[in-house]
């Protein structure tokens, strides 16, 4: 059951710091995130910096959702995203290499491979969904993805994601997603590709 105090809203630039810390905590044991930032890093600082980088890039789509208390976030990419400017691409590249160091190229290759496995038809892509561990199992994840899933149904557009944990697959299945297949990251974990077709 979705809690009455979920108060889902669009995130803004002022939420970046709070949400980067929340996502770092939420993904502390995530296999893909641990592959991106292995133990050789000062993990807490690197994870915070990584999600701050992701947040700054994703906010331009105006489809990042959070709660009143910034206890979680859902980061979506729309079917027809506004192309980034040259300045934005250069700034993102600089942040990417600053956050990931010498592994930036290796990670970029694998993430490009994952992106190429996306469905060909236009779709909403759930890039990140994370809830502060202190607030998990209260329905906040369901509340955070509800606005875009409703929009998918209204517009007759599918939604897509990759689950980095098999244990999270049933959660997404309850929201209408189905597993398309598994994809192994070279030198890293397996992810589950999931698609949700629009409901009548």
Secondary structure, DSSP 8 states (H G I E B T S, - for coil): ---TT---EE--GGGHHHHHHHHHHHTTT-HHHHHHS-TTS-HHHHHHHHHHHHHHHHGGGT-EEE-TT--EEEEEE-TT-----HHHHHHHHHHHHHHHGGGHHHHHHHHHHHHHTS-SS-EEEEEEEEE-GGGTTSSHHHHHHHHHHHHHHHHT-EEEEEES-GGGHHHHHHTT-EEEEEEE-TTS-EEEEEEE----
